[in-house]
Amino acid sequence: MKQPISSLPAVGCIVDFAPHSLEFLRSDHAHRRLGFRSETLVGWLEQAGLQVGPICTVEPPAVSDRPGDELLTVSLWTGIDPRTPDTTIPSPGTDGALALTPDTAKETAR
């Protein structure tokens, strides 16, 4: 049974790189920061009054065609507005959750 939109929790997702040292992203792509530590984003979500939902990381492929190059890890942080009726969201990989497969994403500990 589908829930009406008004009864679903208000969930937001922030997607960015995990910390890295690729300085060229500042000059070539106007990146202000070289990724974010998970603790930083969790702190911001909590300061905003949001519950911290699943945190996922998408690791670069194990095999690279550019050995020796630093590869980027993508992180996804979810924040849930506790004022909405249902603040329970499923873990990654379950029905209705983040569309990431278990082999490309992992939930990280908070």
Phi and psi restraints in degrees (range 20) as a CNS / XPLOR table:
assign (resid 1 and name C) (resid 2 and name N)
       (resid 2 and name CA) (resid 2 and name C) 1.0 -85.4 20.0 2
assign (resid 2 and name N) (resid 2 and name CA)
       (resid 2 and name C) (resid 3 and name N) 1.0 142.0 20.0 2
assign (resid 2 and name C) (resid 3 and name N)
       (resid 3 and name CA) (resid 3 and name C) 1.0 -86.6 20.0 2
assign (resid 3 and name N) (resid 3 and name CA)
       (resid 3 and name C) (resid 4 and name N) 1.0 145.4 20.0 2
assign (resid 3 and name C) (resid 4 and name N)
       (resid 4 and name CA) (resid 4 and name C) 1.0 -65.4 20.0 2
assign (resid 4 and name N) (resid 4 and name CA)
       (resid 4 and name C) (resid 5 and name N) 1.0 148.2 20.0 2
assign (resid 4 and name C) (resid 5 and name N)
       (resid 5 and name CA) (resid 5 and name C) 1.0 -51.7 20.0 2
assign (resid 5 and name N) (resid 5 and name CA)
       (resid 5 and name C) (resid 6 and name N) 1.0 -39.2 20.0 2
assign (resid 5 and name C) (resid 6 and name N)
       (resid 6 and name CA) (resid 6 and name C) 1.0 -65.6 20.0 2
assign (resid 6 and name N) (resid 6 and name CA)
       (resid 6 and name C) (resid 7 and name N) 1.0 -17.7 20.0 2
assign (resid 6 and name C) (resid 7 and name N)
       (resid 7 and name CA) (resid 7 and name C) 1.0 -98.9 20.0 2
assign (resid 7 and name N) (resid 7 and name CA)
       (resid 7 and name C) (resid 8 and name N) 1.0 -1.7 20.0 2
assign (resid 7 and name C) (resid 8 and name N)
       (resid 8 and name CA) (resid 8 and name C) 1.0 -82.7 20.0 2
assign (resid 8 and name N) (resid 8 and name CA)
       (resid 8 and name C) (resid 9 and name N) 1.0 150.3 20.0 2
assign (resid 8 and name C) (resid 9 and name N)
       (resid 9 and name CA) (resid 9 and name C) 1.0 -69.3 20.0 2
assign (resid 9 and name N) (resid 9 and name CA)
       (resid 9 and name C) (resid 10 and name N) 1.0 149.3 20.0 2
assign (resid 9 and name C) (resid 10 and name N)
       (resid 10 and name CA) (resid 10 and name C) 1.0 -81.4 20.0 2
assign (resid 10 and name N) (resid 10 and name CA)
       (resid 10 and name C) (resid 11 and name N) 1.0 112.3 20.0 2
assign (resid 10 and name C) (resid 11 and name N)
       (resid 11 and name CA) (resid 11 and name C) 1.0 -123.4 20.0 2
assign (resid 11 and name N) (resid 11 and name CA)
       (resid 11 and name C) (resid 12 and name N) 1.0 135.8 20.0 2
assign (resid 11 and name C) (resid 12 and name N)
       (resid 12 and name CA) (resid 12 and name C) 1.0 -121.6 20.0 2
assign (resid 12 and name N) (resid 12 and name CA)
       (resid 12 and name C) (resid 13 and name N) 1.0 154.2 20.0 2
assign (resid 12 and name C) (resid 13 and name N)
       (resid 13 and name CA) (resid 13 and name C) 1.0 -130.5 20.0 2
assign (resid 13 and name N) (resid 13 and name CA)
       (resid 13 and name C) (resid 14 and name N) 1.0 131.6 20.0 2
assign (resid 13 and name C) (resid 14 and name N)
       (resid 14 and name CA) (resid 14 and name C) 1.0 -108.9 20.0 2
assign (resid 14 and name N) (resid 14 and name CA)
       (resid 14 and name C) (resid 15 and name N) 1.0 130.1 20.0 2
assign (resid 14 and name C) (resid 15 and name N)
       (resid 15 and name CA) (resid 15 and name C) 1.0 -123.2 20.0 2
assign (resid 15 and name N) (resid 15 and name CA)
       (resid 15 and name C) (resid 16 and name N) 1.0 126.5 20.0 2
assign (resid 15 and name C) (resid 16 and name N)
       (resid 16 and name CA) (resid 16 and name C) 1.0 -159.5 20.0 2
assign (resid 16 and name N) (resid 16 and name CA)
       (resid 16 and name C) (resid 17 and name N) 1.0 178.6 20.0 2
assign (resid 16 and name C) (resid 17 and name N)
       (resid 17 and name CA) (resid 17 and name C) 1.0 -80.5 20.0 2
assign (resid 17 and name N) (resid 17 and name CA)
       (resid 17 and name C) (resid 18 and name N) 1.0 149.0 20.0 2
assign (resid 17 and name C) (resid 18 and name N)
       (resid 18 and name CA) (resid 18 and name C) 1.0 -71.4 20.0 2
assign (resid 18 and name N) (resid 18 and name CA)
       (resid 18 and name C) (resid 19 and name N) 1.0 164.2 20.0 2
assign (resid 18 and name C) (resid 19 and name N)
       (resid 19 and name CA) (resid 19 and name C) 1.0 -53.5 20.0 2
assign (resid 19 and name N) (resid 19 and name CA)
       (resid 19 and name C) (resid 20 and name N) 1.0 140.2 20.0 2
assign (resid 19 and name C) (resid 20 and name N)
       (resid 20 and name CA) (resid 20 and name C) 1.0 -153.0 20.0 2
assign (resid 20 and name N) (resid 20 and name CA)
       (resid 20 and name C) (resid 21 and name N) 1.0 178.2 20.0 2
assign (resid 20 and name C) (resid 21 and name N)
       (resid 21 and name CA) (resid 21 and name C) 1.0 -124.2 20.0 2
assign (resid 21 and name N) (resid 21 and name CA)
       (resid 21 and name C) (resid 22 and name N) 1.0 30.3 20.0 2
assign (resid 21 and name C) (resid 22 and name N)
       (resid 22 and name CA) (resid 22 and name C) 1.0 -85.3 20.0 2
assign (resid 22 and name N) (resid 22 and name CA)
       (resid 22 and name C) (resid 23 and name N) 1.0 81.9 20.0 2
assign (resid 22 and name C) (resid 23 and name N)
       (resid 23 and name CA) (resid 23 and name C) 1.0 -58.1 20.0 2
assign (resid 23 and name N) (resid 23 and name CA)
       (resid 23 and name C) (resid 24 and name N) 1.0 -29.5 20.0 2
assign (resid 23 and name C) (resid 24 and name N)
       (resid 24 and name CA) (resid 24 and name C) 1.0 -61.1 20.0 2
assign (resid 24 and name N) (resid 24 and name CA)
       (resid 24 and name C) (resid 25 and name N) 1.0 -20.9 20.0 2
assign (resid 24 and name C) (resid 25 and name N)
       (resid 25 and name CA) (resid 25 and name C) 1.0 -67.6 20.0 2
assign (resid 25 and name N) (resid 25 and name CA)
       (resid 25 and name C) (resid 26 and name N) 1.0 -25.6 20.0 2
assign (resid 25 and name C) (resid 26 and name N)
       (resid 26 and name CA) (resid 26 and name C) 1.0 -67.9 20.0 2
assign (resid 26 and name N) (resid 26 and name CA)
       (resid 26 and name C) (resid 27 and name N) 1.0 -51.3 20.0 2
assign (resid 26 and name C) (resid 27 and name N)
       (resid 27 and name CA) (resid 27 and name C) 1.0 -78.3 20.0 2
assign (resid 27 and name N) (resid 27 and name CA)
       (resid 27 and name C) (resid 28 and name N) 1.0 -40.9 20.0 2
assign (resid 27 and name C) (resid 28 and name N)
       (resid 28 and name CA) (resid 28 and name C) 1.0 -83.4 20.0 2
assign (resid 28 and name N) (resid 28 and name CA)
       (resid 28 and name C) (resid 29 and name N) 1.0 -25.9 20.0 2
assign (resid 28 and name C) (resid 29 and name N)
       (resid 29 and name CA) (resid 29 and name C) 1.0 -132.7 20.0 2
assign (resid 29 and name N) (resid 29 and name CA)
       (resid 29 and name C) (resid 30 and name N) 1.0 12.4 20.0 2
assign (resid 29 and name C) (resid 30 and name N)
       (resid 30 and name CA) (resid 30 and name C) 1.0 58.6 20.0 2
assign (resid 30 and name N) (resid 30 and name CA)
       (resid 30 and name C) (resid 31 and name N) 1.0 32.9 20.0 2
assign (resid 30 and name C) (resid 31 and name N)
       (resid 31 and name CA) (resid 31 and name C) 1.0 -72.7 20.0 2
assign (resid 31 and name N) (resid 31 and name CA)
       (resid 31 and name C) (resid 32 and name N) 1.0 129.9 20.0 2
assign (resid 31 and name C) (resid 32 and name N)
       (resid 32 and name CA) (resid 32 and name C) 1.0 -82.9 20.0 2
assign (resid 32 and name N) (resid 32 and name CA)
       (resid 32 and name C) (resid 33 and name N) 1.0 -32.9 20.0 2
assign (resid 32 and name C) (resid 33 and name N)
       (resid 33 and name CA) (resid 33 and name C) 1.0 -125.2 20.0 2
assign (resid 33 and name N) (resid 33 and name CA)
       (resid 33 and name C) (resid 34 and name N) 1.0 153.0 20.0 2
assign (resid 33 and name C) (resid 34 and name N)
       (resid 34 and name CA) (resid 34 and name C) 1.0 -99.5 20.0 2
assign (resid 34 and name N) (resid 34 and name CA)
       (resid 34 and name C) (resid 35 and name N) 1.0 69.0 20.0 2
assign (resid 34 and name C) (resid 35 and name N)
       (resid 35 and name CA) (resid 35 and name C) 1.0 83.1 20.0 2
assign (resid 35 and name N) (resid 35 and name CA)
       (resid 35 and name C) (resid 36 and name N) 1.0 173.4 20.0 2
assign (resid 35 and name C) (resid 36 and name N)
       (resid 36 and name CA) (resid 36 and name C) 1.0 -129.4 20.0 2
assign (resid 36 and name N) (resid 36 and name CA)
       (resid 36 and name C) (resid 37 and name N) 1.0 139.3 20.0 2
assign (resid 36 and name C) (resid 37 and name N)
       (resid 37 and name CA) (resid 37 and name C) 1.0 -75.3 20.0 2
assign (resid 37 and name N) (resid 37 and name CA)
       (resid 37 and name C) (resid 38 and name N) 1.0 144.1 20.0 2
assign (resid 37 and name C) (resid 38 and name N)
       (resid 38 and name CA) (resid 38 and name C) 1.0 -58.4 20.0 2
assign (resid 38 and name N) (resid 38 and name CA)
       (resid 38 and name C) (resid 39 and name N) 1.0 -39.7 20.0 2
assign (resid 38 and name C) (resid 39 and name N)
       (resid 39 and name CA) (resid 39 and name C) 1.0 -59.7 20.0 2
assign (resid 39 and name N) (resid 39 and name CA)
       (resid 39 and name C) (resid 40 and name N) 1.0 -34.3 20.0 2
assign (resid 39 and name C) (resid 40 and name N)
       (resid 40 and name CA) (resid 40 and name C) 1.0 -65.1 20.0 2
assign (resid 40 and name N) (resid 40 and name CA)
       (resid 40 and name C) (resid 41 and name N) 1.0 -49.9 20.0 2
assign (resid 40 and name C) (resid 41 and name N)
       (resid 41 and name CA) (resid 41 and name C) 1.0 -66.3 20.0 2
assign (resid 41 and name N) (resid 41 and name CA)
       (resid 41 and name C) (resid 42 and name N) 1.0 -39.8 20.0 2
assign (resid 41 and name C) (resid 42 and name N)
       (resid 42 and name CA) (resid 42 and name C) 1.0 -60.0 20.0 2
assign (resid 42 and name N) (resid 42 and name CA)
       (resid 42 and name C) (resid 43 and name N) 1.0 -43.6 20.0 2
assign (resid 42 and name C) (resid 43 and name N)
       (resid 43 and name CA) (resid 43 and name C) 1.0 -60.3 20.0 2
assign (resid 43 and name N) (resid 43 and name CA)
       (resid 43 and name C) (resid 44 and name N) 1.0 -43.2 20.0 2
assign (resid 43 and name C) (resid 44 and name N)
       (resid 44 and name CA) (resid 44 and name C) 1.0 -64.3 20.0 2
assign (resid 44 and name N) (resid 44 and name CA)
       (resid 44 and name C) (resid 45 and name N) 1.0 -42.5 20.0 2
assign (resid 44 and name C) (resid 45 and name N)
       (resid 45 and name CA) (resid 45 and name C) 1.0 -61.3 20.0 2
assign (resid 45 and name N) (resid 45 and name CA)
       (resid 45 and name C) (resid 46 and name N) 1.0 -45.0 20.0 2
assign (resid 45 and name C) (resid 46 and name N)
       (resid 46 and name CA) (resid 46 and name C) 1.0 -65.5 20.0 2
assign (resid 46 and name N) (resid 46 and name CA)
       (resid 46 and name C) (resid 47 and name N) 1.0 -40.7 20.0 2
assign (resid 46 and name C) (resid 47 and name N)
       (resid 47 and name CA) (resid 47 and name C) 1.0 -61.8 20.0 2
assign (resid 47 and name N) (resid 47 and name CA)
       (resid 47 and name C) (resid 48 and name N) 1.0 -30.0 20.0 2
assign (resid 47 and name C) (resid 48 and name N)
       (resid 48 and name CA) (resid 48 and name C) 1.0 -81.1 20.0 2
assign (resid 48 and name N) (resid 48 and name CA)
       (resid 48 and name C) (resid 49 and name N) 1.0 -0.6 20.0 2
assign (resid 48 and name C) (resid 49 and name N)
       (resid 49 and name CA) (resid 49 and name C) 1.0 82.5 20.0 2
assign (resid 49 and name N) (resid 49 and name CA)
       (resid 49 and name C) (resid 50 and name N) 1.0 17.6 20.0 2
assign (resid 49 and name C) (resid 50 and name N)
       (resid 50 and name CA) (resid 50 and name C) 1.0 -98.6 20.0 2
assign (resid 50 and name N) (resid 50 and name CA)
       (resid 50 and name C) (resid 51 and name N) 1.0 149.3 20.0 2
assign (resid 50 and name C) (resid 51 and name N)
       (resid 51 and name CA) (resid 51 and name C) 1.0 -80.7 20.0 2
assign (resid 51 and name N) (resid 51 and name CA)
       (resid 51 and name C) (resid 52 and name N) 1.0 140.9 20.0 2
assign (resid 51 and name C) (resid 52 and name N)
       (resid 52 and name CA) (resid 52 and name C) 1.0 -84.9 20.0 2
assign (resid 52 and name N) (resid 52 and name CA)
       (resid 52 and name C) (resid 53 and name N) 1.0 122.7 20.0 2
assign (resid 52 and name C) (resid 53 and name N)
       (resid 53 and name CA) (resid 53 and name C) 1.0 -93.4 20.0 2
assign (resid 53 and name N) (resid 53 and name CA)
       (resid 53 and name C) (resid 54 and name N) 1.0 -159.1 20.0 2
assign (resid 53 and name C) (resid 54 and name N)
       (resid 54 and name CA) (resid 54 and name C) 1.0 -58.0 20.0 2
assign (resid 54 and name N) (resid 54 and name CA)
       (resid 54 and name C) (resid 55 and name N) 1.0 141.0 20.0 2
assign (resid 54 and name C) (resid 55 and name N)
       (resid 55 and name CA) (resid 55 and name C) 1.0 -115.7 20.0 2
assign (resid 55 and name N) (resid 55 and name CA)
       (resid 55 and name C) (resid 56 and name N) 1.0 123.1 20.0 2
assign (resid 55 and name C) (resid 56 and name N)
       (resid 56 and name CA) (resid 56 and name C) 1.0 -121.5 20.0 2
assign (resid 56 and name N) (resid 56 and name CA)
       (resid 56 and name C) (resid 57 and name N) 1.0 151.8 20.0 2
assign (resid 56 and name C) (resid 57 and name N)
       (resid 57 and name CA) (resid 57 and name C) 1.0 -126.6 20.0 2
assign (resid 57 and name N) (resid 57 and name CA)
       (resid 57 and name C) (resid 58 and name N) 1.0 143.1 20.0 2
assign (resid 57 and name C) (resid 58 and name N)
       (resid 58 and name CA) (resid 58 and name C) 1.0 -114.4 20.0 2
assign (resid 58 and name N) (resid 58 and name CA)
       (resid 58 and name C) (resid 59 and name N) 1.0 108.2 20.0 2
assign (resid 58 and name C) (resid 59 and name N)
       (resid 59 and name CA) (resid 59 and name C) 1.0 -77.6 20.0 2
assign (resid 59 and name N) (resid 59 and name CA)
       (resid 59 and name C) (resid 60 and name N) 1.0 151.6 20.0 2
assign (resid 59 and name C) (resid 60 and name N)
       (resid 60 and name CA) (resid 60 and name C) 1.0 -67.8 20.0 2
assign (resid 60 and name N) (resid 60 and name CA)
       (resid 60 and name C) (resid 61 and name N) 1.0 163.4 20.0 2
assign (resid 60 and name C) (resid 61 and name N)
       (resid 61 and name CA) (resid 61 and name C) 1.0 -59.8 20.0 2
assign (resid 61 and name N) (resid 61 and name CA)
       (resid 61 and name C) (resid 62 and name N) 1.0 146.2 20.0 2
assign (resid 61 and name C) (resid 62 and name N)
       (resid 62 and name CA) (resid 62 and name C) 1.0 -65.2 20.0 2
assign (resid 62 and name N) (resid 62 and name CA)
       (resid 62 and name C) (resid 63 and name N) 1.0 -30.3 20.0 2
assign (resid 62 and name C) (resid 63 and name N)
       (resid 63 and name CA) (resid 63 and name C) 1.0 -109.9 20.0 2
assign (resid 63 and name N) (resid 63 and name CA)
       (resid 63 and name C) (resid 64 and name N) 1.0 127.1 20.0 2
assign (resid 63 and name C) (resid 64 and name N)
       (resid 64 and name CA) (resid 64 and name C) 1.0 -117.7 20.0 2
assign (resid 64 and name N) (resid 64 and name CA)
       (resid 64 and name C) (resid 65 and name N) 1.0 146.9 20.0 2
assign (resid 64 and name C) (resid 65 and name N)
       (resid 65 and name CA) (resid 65 and name C) 1.0 -84.1 20.0 2
assign (resid 65 and name N) (resid 65 and name CA)
       (resid 65 and name C) (resid 66 and name N) 1.0 1.7 20.0 2
assign (resid 65 and name C) (resid 66 and name N)
       (resid 66 and name CA) (resid 66 and name C) 1.0 -130.1 20.0 2
assign (resid 66 and name N) (resid 66 and name CA)
       (resid 66 and name C) (resid 67 and name N) 1.0 71.8 20.0 2
assign (resid 66 and name C) (resid 67 and name N)
       (resid 67 and name CA) (resid 67 and name C) 1.0 -56.3 20.0 2
assign (resid 67 and name N) (resid 67 and name CA)
       (resid 67 and name C) (resid 68 and name N) 1.0 141.2 20.0 2
assign (resid 67 and name C) (resid 68 and name N)
       (resid 68 and name CA) (resid 68 and name C) 1.0 90.8 20.0 2
assign (resid 68 and name N) (resid 68 and name CA)
       (resid 68 and name C) (resid 69 and name N) 1.0 -20.0 20.0 2
assign (resid 68 and name C) (resid 69 and name N)
       (resid 69 and name CA) (resid 69 and name C) 1.0 -77.9 20.0 2
assign (resid 69 and name N) (resid 69 and name CA)
       (resid 69 and name C) (resid 70 and name N) 1.0 143.8 20.0 2
assign (resid 69 and name C) (resid 70 and name N)
       (resid 70 and name CA) (resid 70 and name C) 1.0 -73.7 20.0 2
assign (resid 70 and name N) (resid 70 and name CA)
       (resid 70 and name C) (resid 71 and name N) 1.0 131.4 20.0 2
assign (resid 70 and name C) (resid 71 and name N)
       (resid 71 and name CA) (resid 71 and name C) 1.0 -105.1 20.0 2
assign (resid 71 and name N) (resid 71 and name CA)
       (resid 71 and name C) (resid 72 and name N) 1.0 148.8 20.0 2
assign (resid 71 and name C) (resid 72 and name N)
       (resid 72 and name CA) (resid 72 and name C) 1.0 -91.4 20.0 2
assign (resid 72 and name N) (resid 72 and name CA)
       (resid 72 and name C) (resid 73 and name N) 1.0 140.7 20.0 2
assign (resid 72 and name C) (resid 73 and name N)
       (resid 73 and name CA) (resid 73 and name C) 1.0 -104.9 20.0 2
assign (resid 73 and name N) (resid 73 and name CA)
       (resid 73 and name C) (resid 74 and name N) 1.0 133.4 20.0 2
assign (resid 73 and name C) (resid 74 and name N)
       (resid 74 and name CA) (resid 74 and name C) 1.0 -98.7 20.0 2
assign (resid 74 and name N) (resid 74 and name CA)
       (resid 74 and name C) (resid 75 and name N) 1.0 134.7 20.0 2
assign (resid 74 and name C) (resid 75 and name N)
       (resid 75 and name CA) (resid 75 and name C) 1.0 -115.5 20.0 2
assign (resid 75 and name N) (resid 75 and name CA)
       (resid 75 and name C) (resid 76 and name N) 1.0 145.5 20.0 2
assign (resid 75 and name C) (resid 76 and name N)
       (resid 76 and name CA) (resid 76 and name C) 1.0 -127.5 20.0 2
assign (resid 76 and name N) (resid 76 and name CA)
       (resid 76 and name C) (resid 77 and name N) 1.0 123.8 20.0 2
assign (resid 76 and name C) (resid 77 and name N)
       (resid 77 and name CA) (resid 77 and name C) 1.0 -116.4 20.0 2
assign (resid 77 and name N) (resid 77 and name CA)
       (resid 77 and name C) (resid 78 and name N) 1.0 136.2 20.0 2
assign (resid 77 and name C) (resid 78 and name N)
       (resid 78 and name CA) (resid 78 and name C) 1.0 -114.2 20.0 2
assign (resid 78 and name N) (resid 78 and name CA)
       (resid 78 and name C) (resid 79 and name N) 1.0 140.2 20.0 2
assign (resid 78 and name C) (resid 79 and name N)
       (resid 79 and name CA) (resid 79 and name C) 1.0 -122.0 20.0 2
assign (resid 79 and name N) (resid 79 and name CA)
       (resid 79 and name C) (resid 80 and name N) 1.0 138.4 20.0 2
assign (resid 79 and name C) (resid 80 and name N)
       (resid 80 and name CA) (resid 80 and name C) 1.0 -120.6 20.0 2
assign (resid 80 and name N) (resid 80 and name CA)
       (resid 80 and name C) (resid 81 and name N) 1.0 130.4 20.0 2
assign (resid 80 and name C) (resid 81 and name N)
       (resid 81 and name CA) (resid 81 and name C) 1.0 -76.4 20.0 2
assign (resid 81 and name N) (resid 81 and name CA)
       (resid 81 and name C) (resid 82 and name N) 1.0 114.5 20.0 2
assign (resid 81 and name C) (resid 82 and name N)
       (resid 82 and name CA) (resid 82 and name C) 1.0 -70.6 20.0 2
assign (resid 82 and name N) (resid 82 and name CA)
       (resid 82 and name C) (resid 83 and name N) 1.0 -7.9 20.0 2
assign (resid 82 and name C) (resid 83 and name N)
       (resid 83 and name CA) (resid 83 and name C) 1.0 -81.0 20.0 2
assign (resid 83 and name N) (resid 83 and name CA)
       (resid 83 and name C) (resid 84 and name N) 1.0 -8.7 20.0 2
assign (resid 83 and name C) (resid 84 and name N)
       (resid 84 and name CA) (resid 84 and name C) 1.0 -82.7 20.0 2
assign (resid 84 and name N) (resid 84 and name CA)
       (resid 84 and name C) (resid 85 and name N) 1.0 157.8 20.0 2
assign (resid 84 and name C) (resid 85 and name N)
       (resid 85 and name CA) (resid 85 and name C) 1.0 -58.2 20.0 2
assign (resid 85 and name N) (resid 85 and name CA)
       (resid 85 and name C) (resid 86 and name N) 1.0 -43.3 20.0 2
assign (resid 85 and name C) (resid 86 and name N)
       (resid 86 and name CA) (resid 86 and name C) 1.0 -121.2 20.0 2
assign (resid 86 and name N) (resid 86 and name CA)
       (resid 86 and name C) (resid 87 and name N) 1.0 109.5 20.0 2
assign (resid 86 and name C) (resid 87 and name N)
       (resid 87 and name CA) (resid 87 and name C) 1.0 -102.7 20.0 2
assign (resid 87 and name N) (resid 87 and name CA)
       (resid 87 and name C) (resid 88 and name N) 1.0 19.0 20.0 2
assign (resid 87 and name C) (resid 88 and name N)
       (resid 88 and name CA) (resid 88 and name C) 1.0 -98.8 20.0 2
assign (resid 88 and name N) (resid 88 and name CA)
       (resid 88 and name C) (resid 89 and name N) 1.0 123.9 20.0 2
assign (resid 88 and name C) (resid 89 and name N)
       (resid 89 and name CA) (resid 89 and name C) 1.0 -123.4 20.0 2
assign (resid 89 and name N) (resid 89 and name CA)
       (resid 89 and name C) (resid 90 and name N) 1.0 150.2 20.0 2
assign (resid 89 and name C) (resid 90 and name N)
       (resid 90 and name CA) (resid 90 and name C) 1.0 -70.7 20.0 2
assign (resid 90 and name N) (resid 90 and name CA)
       (resid 90 and name C) (resid 91 and name N) 1.0 160.0 20.0 2
assign (resid 90 and name C) (resid 91 and name N)
       (resid 91 and name CA) (resid 91 and name C) 1.0 -72.6 20.0 2
assign (resid 91 and name N) (resid 91 and name CA)
       (resid 91 and name C) (resid 92 and name N) 1.0 158.5 20.0 2
assign (resid 91 and name C) (resid 92 and name N)
       (resid 92 and name CA) (resid 92 and name C) 1.0 -55.4 20.0 2
assign (resid 92 and name N) (resid 92 and name CA)
       (resid 92 and name C) (resid 93 and name N) 1.0 140.6 20.0 2
assign (resid 92 and name C) (resid 93 and name N)
       (resid 93 and name CA) (resid 93 and name C) 1.0 93.3 20.0 2
assign (resid 93 and name N) (resid 93 and name CA)
       (resid 93 and name C) (resid 94 and name N) 1.0 -8.9 20.0 2
assign (resid 93 and name C) (resid 94 and name N)
       (resid 94 and name CA) (resid 94 and name C) 1.0 -97.4 20.0 2
assign (resid 94 and name N) (resid 94 and name CA)
       (resid 94 and name C) (resid 95 and name N) 1.0 166.4 20.0 2
assign (resid 94 and name C) (resid 95 and name N)
       (resid 95 and name CA) (resid 95 and name C) 1.0 -55.2 20.0 2
assign (resid 95 and name N) (resid 95 and name CA)
       (resid 95 and name C) (resid 96 and name N) 1.0 127.1 20.0 2
assign (resid 95 and name C) (resid 96 and name N)
       (resid 96 and name CA) (resid 96 and name C) 1.0 85.1 20.0 2
assign (resid 96 and name N) (resid 96 and name CA)
       (resid 96 and name C) (resid 97 and name N) 1.0 2.7 20.0 2
assign (resid 96 and name C) (resid 97 and name N)
       (resid 97 and name CA) (resid 97 and name C) 1.0 -95.6 20.0 2
assign (resid 97 and name N) (resid 97 and name CA)
       (resid 97 and name C) (resid 98 and name N) 1.0 -165.0 20.0 2
assign (resid 97 and name C) (resid 98 and name N)
       (resid 98 and name CA) (resid 98 and name C) 1.0 -57.3 20.0 2
assign (resid 98 and name N) (resid 98 and name CA)
       (resid 98 and name C) (resid 99 and name N) 1.0 138.9 20.0 2
assign (resid 98 and name C) (resid 99 and name N)
       (resid 99 and name CA) (resid 99 and name C) 1.0 -85.7 20.0 2
assign (resid 99 and name N) (resid 99 and name CA)
       (resid 99 and name C) (resid 100 and name N) 1.0 62.0 20.0 2
assign (resid 99 and name C) (resid 100 and name N)
       (resid 100 and name CA) (resid 100 and name C) 1.0 -124.0 20.0 2
assign (resid 100 and name N) (resid 100 and name CA)
       (resid 100 and name C) (resid 101 and name N) 1.0 141.5 20.0 2
assign (resid 100 and name C) (resid 101 and name N)
       (resid 101 and name CA) (resid 101 and name C) 1.0 -85.3 20.0 2
assign (resid 101 and name N) (resid 101 and name CA)
       (resid 101 and name C) (resid 102 and name N) 1.0 152.1 20.0 2
assign (resid 101 and name C) (resid 102 and name N)
       (resid 102 and name CA) (resid 102 and name C) 1.0 -57.5 20.0 2
assign (resid 102 and name N) (resid 102 and name CA)
       (resid 102 and name C) (resid 103 and name N) 1.0 -29.1 20.0 2
assign (resid 102 and name C) (resid 103 and name N)
       (resid 103 and name CA) (resid 103 and name C) 1.0 -81.8 20.0 2
assign (resid 103 and name N) (resid 103 and name CA)
       (resid 103 and name C) (resid 104 and name N) 1.0 -12.7 20.0 2
assign (resid 103 and name C) (resid 104 and name N)
       (resid 104 and name CA) (resid 104 and name C) 1.0 -111.6 20.0 2
assign (resid 104 and name N) (resid 104 and name CA)
       (resid 104 and name C) (resid 105 and name N) 1.0 -7.6 20.0 2
assign (resid 104 and name C) (resid 105 and name N)
       (resid 105 and name CA) (resid 105 and name C) 1.0 -141.9 20.0 2
assign (resid 105 and name N) (resid 105 and name CA)
       (resid 105 and name C) (resid 106 and name N) 1.0 151.2 20.0 2
assign (resid 105 and name C) (resid 106 and name N)
       (resid 106 and name CA) (resid 106 and name C) 1.0 -139.5 20.0 2
assign (resid 106 and name N) (resid 106 and name CA)
       (resid 106 and name C) (resid 107 and name N) 1.0 143.1 20.0 2
assign (resid 106 and name C) (resid 107 and name N)
       (resid 107 and name CA) (resid 107 and name C) 1.0 -80.5 20.0 2
assign (resid 107 and name N) (resid 107 and name CA)
       (resid 107 and name C) (resid 108 and name N) 1.0 134.4 20.0 2
assign (resid 107 and name C) (resid 108 and name N)
       (resid 108 and name CA) (resid 108 and name C) 1.0 -104.9 20.0 2
assign (resid 108 and name N) (resid 108 and name CA)
       (resid 108 and name C) (resid 109 and name N) 1.0 154.7 20.0 2
assign (resid 108 and name C) (resid 109 and name N)
       (resid 109 and name CA) (resid 109 and name C) 1.0 -72.3 20.0 2
assign (resid 109 and name N) (resid 109 and name CA)
       (resid 109 and name C) (resid 110 and name N) 1.0 145.6 20.0 2
